Amino acid sequence: MIAKGINSVFFLGIGGIGMSALARWFKQEGYAVGGYDKTPSPLTDTLVAEGMEVIFTDEVAAVPIHYRDHPEEVLVVWTPAIPKDATLLHFFHQGFLVKKRAEVLGMITKDQYTIAVAGTHGKTSTSSLVAHLLKVAGKPVTAFLGGITQNYNSNLILSGTSKEALVVVEADEFDRSFLQLHPNEAVLTSADPDHLDIYGDEQTILEGFRQFLNLVDKKGRMYLQSHAYYRLGESGIPTSNLREYGLRSDGIHAENIIARPNSFVFDYFGGKHQIKGLELAIPGFHNVENALVAIAIALNHGASELQIREGIKSFRGVKRRFEIHSSVPGKIYIDDYAHHPEEIKACLSSVRAMYPSHRITVIFQPHLYTRTLDFASGFSDSLSLADVVVLLPIYPARELPIPGVESEMLLEGIQASKKVSIQKSEVLEFLQTSSPEVVVTLGAGDIDRLVPGIVAWINSRPNSQEHE
């Protein structure tokens, strides 16, 4: 429950993918919504078009007066991406109700049935699939997502009345945010080490996931991906209502997987439920695995086999999650948010299965100096699945440079027929001179700003016959 007397909400970092979903929810609930972000973006443009007041100056005078002058009526939501010395953060801490995004999500989920999806990767696609299948099955759903779904063109899904809705939410391990939630059901998609700048070491992040799983309602269910379950072990987590899933799990699993250029076909096996010949319109072995747990949850909430088939086939994915921009032979282009070695491995393994005889060119922008340093060998190994590797400079996000840490440090360990390090401004020229058959862009920074230019270049090329 949101505090009494609050009628307005101001977001510090409103342009963030998670923050904007919350902003949209408050707007739908009838609150006045405004916010600050450092720079305009297509997402902030959309929020303004939806009736929110957004400023881009870290100055008190820029804040609309009705947010400044009535602190007792305003909830201020901030993200750790905002610097702690920000002028607006300091101002709002003087007399306003100020909460982190995770705390606000916790307030919303406390009194509603909540399905929380955690994991170092796979959260966005899995939570989006869960929400979509439940919606197709006619269930009331409120979903706070970490990406823009292609089906709904939003990171917020609303159906039915908000009080009756099943809440689907990404449980973000960064900054231990997921420990603020109140899940009735939980999914753990992966437990690979990440965010070591926050947790320090691998064992500490595993303990964080154990703490999250212990938040699940005693009568609720938990779904653990096989490798994540192996990494956690049974010690320290409740196992009475635990179900394991994975492509080759002894529990919920897939069989007869067929990789096609624009879809994957598979059979679902989940105990008493077996559904054969499911067609998933978004390719990728990792997406099949995500679909397994989404199907299990939807079945548990009463979805029929027909509804499952319809939902799986009609799901169009999430922007920048294995997003296929062109599948024309000879000019294939896929863009993905992958920024962890295991995510890159999952993405490129699927691309290789889809196009086994094609030359694959990957363009990768590392995200964070600490992550690049911590997982350098892993990045090199996973990128070696491509034939040609193009490295861009590290995207720093919230970090300052670390001496000696740069994308070029990955080159030596990459086993590819060609590997180079270039600037973003040189990407199109590189593509024009190398005539790639399959192009894959990867990264969580601002590499997405290259996508429109690459798409335009791909579309301008003459069609060719499929590579033999």
C-alpha positions in Angstrom: 0.0 0.0 0.0 1.3 3.4 -0.9 1.4 6.0 1.9 -1.7 7.9 2.7 -2.0 11.5 1.4 0.2 10.8 -1.6 -1.2 12.1 -4.9 2.0 12.8 -6.9 5.1 10.8 -7.7 8.4 12.2 -8.9 11.0 9.8 -10.4 14.8 10.5 -10.3 16.0 8.5 -13.2 12.6 8.2 -14.9 14.1 7.2 -18.2 15.4 3.9 -16.8 13.6 0.8 -18.1 12.5 -0.3 -14.6 11.7 3.2 -13.4 9.6 4.0 -16.4 7.4 0.9 -15.8 6.7 2.0 -12.3 6.0 5.6 -13.6 3.5 4.1 -16.0 1.8 2.1 -13.3 1.4 5.2 -11.0 0.0 7.2 -14.0 -2.6 4.4 -14.7 -3.5 4.5 -11.0 -4.4 8.2 -11.2 -1.3 9.8 -9.7 0.3 12.9 -11.1 3.7 11.7 -12.4 6.8 13.6 -13.3 10.5 13.0 -13.2 14.1 13.8 -14.0 16.6 12.1 -16.3 20.1 13.1 -17.5 19.3 13.0 -21.2 16.2 12.7 -23.5 15.6 9.3 -25.1 12.9 7.7 -27.1 11.5 6.3 -23.8 11.3 9.7 -22.1 9.7 11.0 -25.3 7.0 8.3 -24.9 6.5 9.1 -21.2 6.0 12.8 -22.1 3.5 11.8 -24.8 1.6 9.7 -22.1 1.2 12.9 -20.0 4.2 12.8 -17.7 6.3 15.9 -16.9 10.0 15.1 -17.5 12.9 17.5 -16.9 16.6 17.0 -17.9 18.3 19.6 -15.7 19.6 18.7 -12.2 18.3 21.9 -10.7 15.5 22.5 -8.2 14.1 25.4 -10.2 13.4 23.0 -13.1 11.0 20.8 -11.0 7.4 21.8 -11.6 6.1 23.8 -8.6 3.4 21.4 -7.6 6.0 18.7 -6.8 8.3 21.2 -5.0 5.8 23.0 -2.7 3.7 20.1 -1.3 6.2 17.5 0.2 3.5 15.8 2.2 1.7 14.9 -1.0 4.7 13.7 -3.0 6.5 10.3 -3.2 10.0 10.6 -4.6 11.4 7.4 -6.2 15.1 7.2 -7.1 17.4 4.7 -8.6 21.0 4.0 -7.6 22.0 5.1 -11.1 21.5 8.7 -9.8 24.7 10.0 -8.2 24.4 10.5 -4.5 25.7 14.1 -4.8 22.9 15.0 -7.3 21.3 18.3 -6.5 17.7 17.0 -6.8 18.4 14.0 -4.6 19.7 16.2 -1.9 16.7 18.6 -2.2 14.1 15.9 -2.0 15.8 14.3 1.1 14.7 17.4 3.0 11.2 16.7 4.1 9.9 14.4 1.2 9.0 10.7 1.4 12.0 9.3 -0.6 12.1 5.6 -1.6 14.3 3.4 -3.8 12.6 1.8 -6.8 13.0 -1.6 -5.1 11.2 -0.4 -1.9 8.3 0.9 -4.0 8.0 -2.4 -5.8 7.9 -4.1 -2.4 5.1 -1.8 -1.3 3.1 -2.8 -4.4 3.7 -6.5 -4.2 3.1 -6.8 -0.4 -0.6 -7.1 -0.7 -0.9 -8.8 -4.1 -0.1 -12.3 -5.4 3.3 -11.9 -6.8 5.4 -14.0 -9.2 9.0 -12.8 -9.0 11.6 -13.8 -11.6 15.2 -13.6 -10.5 18.5 -14.6 -12.1 21.7 -13.0 -13.4 20.3 -13.3 -16.9 17.0 -14.4 -18.5 14.7 -12.3 -16.2 13.2 -10.0 -18.8 12.3 -12.7 -21.5 11.0 -15.1 -18.8 8.9 -12.6 -16.9 7.5 -11.3 -20.2 6.6 -14.8 -21.3 5.0 -15.6 -18.0 2.9 -12.4 -18.2 1.9 -13.0 -21.8 0.8 -16.6 -21.2 -1.3 -15.6 -18.2 -2.9 -12.8 -20.2 -3.7 -15.1 -23.2 -5.2 -17.5 -20.6 -7.6 -14.7 -19.5 -6.0 -14.0 -16.1 -5.7 -10.5 -14.8 -2.1 -9.5 -14.9 0.1 -6.5 -13.9 3.7 -7.0 -15.1 6.7 -4.8 -14.4 9.3 -5.7 -17.0 12.9 -4.8 -17.7 12.4 -4.4 -21.4 9.9 -3.3 -24.0 7.7 -6.2 -25.1 7.0 -6.5 -28.8 3.4 -7.6 -28.2 2.5 -4.7 -26.1 5.1 -2.1 -27.0 5.6 -1.4 -23.3 7.5 -2.4 -20.2 4.2 -2.5 -18.3 1.4 -4.9 -18.9 -2.0 -4.3 -17.4 -5.1 -6.4 -17.7 -8.1 -6.8 -15.3 -8.5 -4.8 -12.1 -5.3 -4.0 -10.3 -6.4 -5.4 -7.0 -7.2 -8.8 -8.5 -4.2 -9.0 -10.8 -1.4 -11.5 -10.5 1.8 -9.3 -10.3 4.7 -10.4 -12.4 7.9 -8.6 -11.6 11.6 -8.9 -12.3 13.5 -9.5 -9.1 16.7 -7.6 -9.7 19.8 -8.8 -7.8 21.7 -5.5 -8.4 22.1 -3.6 -5.1 20.2 -6.5 -3.4 17.0 -4.9 -4.7 15.1 -8.2 -4.8 15.2 -8.6 -1.1 12.5 -5.9 -0.8 9.9 -8.1 -2.6 7.1 -10.3 -1.2 6.9 -13.2 -3.7 4.2 -15.9 -3.6 6.0 -17.7 -6.4 9.6 -17.3 -7.6 11.7 -18.3 -10.6 15.5 -18.4 -10.6 16.7 -18.5 -14.2 20.4 -18.5 -13.5 22.9 -18.0 -10.7 26.2 -17.2 -12.5 28.5 -14.7 -10.8 27.9 -11.1 -11.7 27.8 -7.7 -10.0 30.9 -8.5 -8.1 31.4 -4.8 -7.6 28.4 -5.1 -5.3 28.7 -8.6 -3.8 32.5 -9.0 -3.7 32.7 -12.7 -4.6 30.7 -15.5 -6.1 29.6 -17.1 -2.8 28.1 -13.8 -1.5 25.9 -13.5 -4.6 24.8 -17.1 -4.2 23.9 -16.3 -0.6 21.9 -13.3 -1.9 19.8 -15.7 -4.1 19.3 -18.0 -1.2 18.0 -15.0 0.9 15.6 -14.1 -2.0 14.2 -17.7 -2.2 13.6 -17.7 1.5 11.2 -14.7 1.0 8.8 -16.9 -1.0 5.5 -17.6 0.8 5.7 -21.0 2.5 2.7 -22.2 0.4 4.2 -20.9 -2.8 6.2 -22.6 -5.5 9.8 -22.1 -6.6 11.1 -22.9 -10.1 14.9 -23.3 -10.3 16.8 -23.7 -13.5 19.0 -26.9 -13.3 22.4 -25.2 -13.3 21.3 -22.5 -10.9 19.9 -25.3 -8.6 23.2 -27.1 -8.8 25.2 -24.0 -8.0 23.0 -23.1 -4.9 22.7 -26.6 -3.6 19.9 -27.6 -1.2 21.4 -26.1 1.9 19.8 -22.9 3.0 16.8 -23.0 0.6 13.3 -24.4 1.1 12.7 -27.4 -1.1 9.2 -28.6 -0.2 7.6 -26.8 -3.2 10.6 -26.6 -5.5 10.5 -27.7 -9.1 13.6 -27.9 -11.3 13.6 -27.0 -15.0 16.0 -27.0 -17.9 16.5 -28.2 -21.4 17.9 -31.5 -20.1 16.5 -31.5 -16.6 15.1 -34.5 -14.9 12.2 -32.2 -14.0 10.5 -29.8 -16.4 12.3 -30.2 -19.7 12.1 -30.0 -23.5 12.6 -32.8 -26.1 12.8 -32.9 -29.9 14.0 -29.3 -30.2 14.2 -28.2 -33.8 16.1 -25.0 -34.6 14.7 -22.9 -37.5 15.7 -19.5 -38.8 12.6 -17.8 -37.4 11.3 -20.2 -34.7 12.1 -23.2 -32.5 9.9 -26.2 -32.2 9.9 -28.4 -29.1 7.9 -30.8 -26.9 7.1 -29.7 -23.3 7.4 -32.3 -20.5 6.4 -31.3 -17.0 5.2 -34.3 -15.0 1.6 -35.0 -15.7 1.6 -32.3 -18.4 3.0 -33.1 -21.9 2.5 -30.7 -24.8 4.1 -31.7 -28.1 5.0 -29.7 -31.2 5.0 -26.2 -29.6 6.2 -23.5 -31.9 8.1 -20.6 -30.2 8.2 -17.7 -32.6 11.4 -16.3 -31.0 14.4 -18.5 -31.7 17.1 -19.6 -29.3 17.8 -22.5 -27.0 17.8 -20.1 -24.1 14.3 -18.9 -25.1 13.0 -22.5 -25.1 14.3 -22.9 -21.6 12.6 -19.6 -20.6 9.4 -20.9 -22.2 9.5 -24.1 -20.1 9.1 -22.3 -16.8 6.6 -19.9 -18.2 4.5 -22.8 -19.4 4.7 -24.5 -16.0 3.5 -21.4 -14.2 0.7 -20.8 -16.6 -0.5 -24.4 -16.3 -0.4 -24.1 -12.6 -2.7 -21.1 -12.9 -5.2 -22.9 -15.0 -4.1 -22.2 -18.6 -5.3 -24.8 -21.1 -3.1 -26.6 -23.6 -4.8 -24.6 -26.4 -4.0 -21.4 -24.6 -0.4 -22.4 -24.1 0.0 -23.2 -27.8 -1.5 -19.9 -28.8 0.5 -17.9 -26.3 3.8 -19.5 -27.2 3.3 -19.0 -30.9 2.0 -15.4 -30.6 4.8 -14.2 -28.3 7.0 -11.8 -30.3 9.7 -11.3 -27.7 11.3 -8.3 -26.1 13.2 -5.5 -27.9 16.9 -6.2 -27.8 16.5 -9.8 -26.6 17.5 -11.9 -29.6 15.7 -9.4 -31.8 15.8 -10.4 -35.5 15.9 -7.3 -37.7 16.6 -9.1 -40.9 16.4 -12.8 -41.8 16.9 -12.4 -45.6 19.6 -14.9 -46.8 23.0 -13.2 -47.0 21.8 -10.2 -44.9 20.8 -11.6 -41.6 21.0 -9.2 -38.6 20.2 -10.0 -34.9 20.6 -7.6 -31.9 20.8 -8.8 -28.3 21.3 -7.2 -24.9 23.7 -9.9 -23.8 26.5 -8.5 -21.6 27.6 -11.5 -19.5 29.7 -14.4 -20.9 27.0 -16.9 -20.3 24.4 -14.7 -22.1 26.8 -14.3 -25.1 27.4 -18.1 -25.2 23.6 -18.8 -25.2 23.0 -16.2 -27.9 25.8 -17.3 -30.3 25.1 -21.0 -29.8 21.6 -20.4 -30.9 22.7 -18.4 -33.9 25.2 -21.1 -34.9 22.4 -23.7 -34.7 20.1 -21.6 -36.9 22.8 -20.8 -39.5 25.3 -23.7 -39.2 27.1 -23.0 -42.5 27.2 -19.2 -42.4 30.0 -16.8 -41.4 29.0 -15.1 -38.2 30.2 -11.6 -37.4 29.7 -10.3 -33.8 30.0 -6.7 -32.7 30.4 -6.5 -28.9 30.4 -3.5 -26.6 31.6 -4.6 -23.1 29.5 -3.1 -20.2 31.4 -1.9 -17.1 35.1 -1.9 -16.4 34.6 -4.2 -13.4 32.6 -6.8 -15.3 35.2 -6.8 -18.1 38.0 -7.3 -15.7 36.2 -10.0 -13.6 35.1 -12.1 -16.6 37.7 -11.4 -19.3 38.5 -15.0 -20.0 34.8 -15.9 -20.1 34.1 -13.1 -22.6 37.0 -14.3 -24.8 35.8 -17.9 -24.8 32.1 -17.1 -25.5 33.0 -14.6 -28.3 35.1 -17.3 -29.9 31.8 -18.9 -31.1 31.8 -16.3 -33.9 33.9 -16.3 -37.0 34.6 -12.5 -36.9 34.7 -10.5 -33.6 34.6 -6.7 -33.5 35.2 -5.1 -30.1 34.0 -1.6 -29.2 35.3 0.5 -26.3 33.9 -0.4 -22.8 30.6 1.3 -21.9 31.3 2.7 -18.4 27.8 3.3 -17.2 28.1 4.3 -13.5 31.9 3.5 -13.3 35.1 5.4 -13.6 37.9 3.9 -15.7 40.2 1.3 -14.2 43.8 1.7 -15.4 44.7 -1.1 -17.9 41.2 -2.3 -18.3 40.0 -1.9 -21.9 38.2 -4.0 -24.5 41.4 -4.8 -26.3 42.4 -7.1 -23.3 39.9 -9.6 -24.6 41.5 -10.0 -28.1 44.3 -12.4 -27.2 42.0 -15.0 -25.8 39.5 -14.9 -28.7 39.8 -17.8 -31.2 38.3 -16.4 -34.4 39.4 -16.1 -38.0 39.4 -12.3 -37.6 39.3 -10.1 -34.5 39.6 -6.3 -34.3 39.0 -3.4 -31.9 37.4 -0.3 -33.4 35.3 2.8 -32.5 31.6 2.9 -32.8 31.9 5.5 -35.6 33.8 2.9 -37.6 31.3 0.1 -37.5 29.4 0.8 -40.7 32.6 1.2 -42.7 33.9 -2.1 -41.3 30.6 -3.9 -42.3 30.7 -2.3 -45.8 34.2 -3.7 -46.4 33.8 -7.1 -44.9 30.5 -8.3 -46.6 29.1 -10.2 -43.6 26.5 -13.0 -43.9 25.2 -12.9 -40.4 25.7 -9.8 -38.1 25.1 -10.0 -34.4 25.3 -6.9 -32.1 25.7 -7.5 -28.4 25.8 -5.3 -25.3 23.9 -3.5 -22.6 25.4 0.0 -23.1 24.5 2.4 -25.9 25.3 0.0 -28.8 21.6 0.0 -29.5 22.1 3.5 -31.1 24.0 1.7 -33.9 21.0 -0.5 -34.7 19.0 1.8 -37.0 22.1 2.6 -39.1 22.9 -1.1 -39.4 19.3 -2.0 -40.3 19.3 0.7 -43.0 22.6 -0.6 -44.4 21.4 -4.2 -44.3 18.2 -3.2 -46.1 20.1 -1.3 -48.8 22.2 -4.3 -49.8 21.1 -6.3 -52.8 19.5 -9.6 -52.0 21.6 -12.7 -52.4 21.1 -16.4 -52.6 21.3 -18.3 -49.4 24.9 -19.2 -48.5 25.8 -22.8 -49.5 
